[in-house]
Amino acid sequence: MKEPVHFPFVSFLAIATGCTFAALMVSGPAIGYPTTAIALGANPVIAVGGEVAAYGSANLFDEIVDQEFVVTDVVITIYGNWDSTSTCKNRVSLDSDGARLAQYHLTSDTYDNGGYLQPTQVSHTYSSGLPVASGASLSITNHDAACSIGYSISGYQAAP
C-alpha cells in the first residue's frame, strides 16, 4: 500500500491564502470624498454654529463666495418652549439661493411647570454631501412659531 505524499509547501500556501482572504473580509470600509471635487488647503473643513429664533433665518458661510462648498455634517437641536406647555414641532430647512437642499422635522415635548423638557436632535453625516455652488448663499431657516433651534453645520471648500 502506498503512503500519501505530503506537500508541506502547498499546505502552507493554502493556509496563507485563506488567512489573507479572511483578513480582507474583516477590514473596515473605505471612505473618500467624491471624485468630482478637490478639497483645498491643508485643512479645508469649515464649521459654523448658532441659534435661530422662531420664524428666523441665518446666513451661513458668508465669507465663502468664490468656491464650491460641500455640506457634510448637520446637527440641529430643539429643547422646547419655556413659556408654554405646547409641544414644539419645528420644520427646519437648509436653502441655497432659493433652492431647498434639505429639510428636517423635530418635535420636543414641553411641560414647563413640571420641569420636563425633552430635547431632540437631528445629527446627520452625508455620504456625498450637499453641494453649494460657487457664489451662492447658504441659509438655515426655522419655520416654527414658538421654539428656537440650535445648529452646527460643517463641510469643506472644494474646486470642481
C-alpha positions as CSV (number, residue, x, y, z in Angstrom):
1,M,0.0,0.0,0.0
2,K,1.3,3.4,-0.9
3,E,1.6,6.2,1.6
4,P,0.0,9.6,0.7
5,V,2.5,12.2,-0.4
6,H,2.5,15.3,1.7
7,F,3.4,18.6,0.2
8,P,4.2,21.0,3.1
9,F,4.7,24.0,0.8
10,V,1.3,23.5,-0.8
11,S,-0.4,23.2,2.6
12,F,1.3,26.3,3.8
13,L,0.3,28.2,0.7
14,A,-3.4,27.2,1.1
15,I,-3.4,28.3,4.7
16,A,-1.7,31.6,3.9
17,T,-4.2,32.4,1.1
18,G,-7.1,31.6,3.4
19,C,-5.8,33.8,6.1
20,T,-5.2,36.7,3.6
21,F,-8.8,36.5,2.4
22,A,-10.1,36.3,5.9
23,A,-8.1,39.5,6.8
24,L,-9.5,41.3,3.8
25,M,-13.1,40.4,4.7
26,V,-12.8,41.9,8.2
27,S,-11.1,45.2,7.3
28,G,-13.0,48.5,7.7
29,P,-14.9,50.3,5.0
30,A,-13.0,52.6,2.6
31,I,-14.0,56.3,3.0
32,G,-13.3,59.0,0.5
33,Y,-14.6,62.4,-0.8
34,P,-16.4,62.5,-4.2
35,T,-14.1,62.4,-7.1
36,T,-15.7,65.4,-8.8
37,A,-14.5,67.8,-6.0
38,I,-11.0,68.5,-4.8
39,A,-10.6,69.7,-1.2
40,L,-8.5,72.9,-1.0
41,G,-5.8,73.8,1.6
42,A,-4.2,71.9,4.4
43,N,-7.4,72.0,6.5
44,P,-10.4,72.7,4.2
45,V,-13.1,71.9,6.8
46,I,-15.2,74.8,7.9
47,A,-17.9,74.8,10.6
48,V,-20.4,77.3,12.0
49,G,-22.9,77.1,14.8
50,G,-25.5,79.2,16.4
51,E,-29.2,79.6,17.3
52,V,-32.2,80.6,15.2
53,A,-35.3,82.1,16.8
54,A,-38.8,81.2,15.9
55,Y,-39.6,82.1,12.3
56,G,-36.0,83.1,11.9
57,S,-33.3,82.5,9.4
58,A,-29.5,82.7,9.5
59,N,-27.0,83.1,6.6
60,L,-24.1,80.6,6.9
61,F,-20.6,80.9,5.5
62,D,-21.0,84.5,4.1
63,E,-17.2,84.7,3.5
64,I,-17.2,81.7,1.0
65,V,-18.4,83.2,-2.3
66,D,-15.6,82.2,-4.7
67,Q,-15.5,78.4,-4.3
68,E,-17.9,75.5,-4.2
69,F,-18.8,74.4,-0.7
70,V,-19.9,70.9,0.3
71,V,-22.0,70.5,3.5
72,T,-21.1,67.1,5.1
73,D,-22.4,67.3,8.7
74,V,-25.6,68.7,10.2
75,V,-26.6,68.8,13.8
76,I,-29.9,70.6,14.8
77,T,-31.3,70.6,18.3
78,I,-34.6,71.8,19.9
79,Y,-35.1,72.0,23.6
80,G,-38.8,73.0,24.0
81,N,-40.6,76.2,24.9
82,W,-40.0,77.5,28.4
83,D,-43.2,79.7,28.3
84,S,-45.7,77.1,27.3
85,T,-46.9,73.5,27.8
86,S,-47.4,73.1,24.0
87,T,-45.3,70.7,22.0
88,C,-42.7,72.2,19.7
89,K,-43.0,70.9,16.1
90,N,-40.3,72.5,14.1
91,R,-39.6,72.3,10.4
92,V,-36.1,73.4,9.6
93,S,-34.5,73.8,6.1
94,L,-31.2,74.4,4.5
95,D,-31.6,76.6,1.4
96,S,-29.2,77.9,-1.2
97,D,-30.3,80.8,-3.4
98,G,-33.9,79.9,-3.1
99,A,-33.4,76.1,-3.7
100,R,-34.2,73.8,-0.8
101,L,-31.2,71.5,-0.2
102,A,-32.5,69.7,2.8
103,Q,-35.5,69.7,5.2
104,Y,-35.7,68.3,8.7
105,H,-38.5,67.9,11.3
106,L,-38.0,68.0,15.0
107,T,-40.5,67.5,17.9
108,S,-40.0,68.3,21.5
109,D,-42.4,67.6,24.4
110,T,-42.7,70.5,26.7
111,Y,-44.1,70.9,30.2
112,D,-42.6,73.9,31.8
113,N,-44.4,73.8,35.1
114,G,-43.1,70.3,36.0
115,G,-39.6,71.0,34.7
116,Y,-40.0,68.4,31.9
117,L,-38.4,69.4,28.6
118,Q,-37.4,66.6,26.2
119,P,-34.6,67.7,23.9
120,T,-34.5,66.2,20.4
121,Q,-31.9,66.5,17.6
122,V,-31.1,65.7,14.1
123,S,-27.5,64.5,13.7
124,H,-26.6,63.6,10.1
125,T,-23.5,63.0,8.1
126,Y,-23.9,63.0,4.3
127,S,-22.0,60.3,2.3
128,S,-21.7,62.5,-0.7
129,G,-22.6,65.9,0.8
130,L,-24.9,68.8,-0.2
131,P,-23.2,71.0,-2.8
132,V,-23.5,74.8,-2.6
133,A,-22.4,76.4,-5.9
134,S,-19.7,79.0,-6.1
135,G,-21.1,82.4,-5.3
136,A,-24.4,81.0,-3.9
137,S,-25.7,81.7,-0.4
138,L,-26.5,79.1,2.2
139,S,-29.0,79.7,4.9
140,I,-30.8,77.8,7.7
141,T,-34.5,78.6,8.4
142,N,-36.7,77.8,11.4
143,H,-40.3,77.6,10.2
144,D,-41.8,77.2,13.7
145,A,-43.7,80.0,15.5
146,A,-42.7,79.2,19.1
147,C,-39.4,77.3,19.6
148,S,-35.9,78.2,18.7
149,I,-33.3,75.8,17.4
150,G,-29.5,75.3,17.8
151,Y,-27.4,74.2,14.9
152,S,-23.9,73.2,13.9
153,I,-23.1,72.9,10.1
154,S,-19.8,71.8,8.7
155,G,-18.3,70.9,5.4
156,Y,-15.4,71.7,3.1
157,Q,-14.4,74.1,0.3
158,A,-13.9,72.4,-3.0
159,A,-12.9,73.2,-6.5
160,P,-14.5,71.5,-9.5
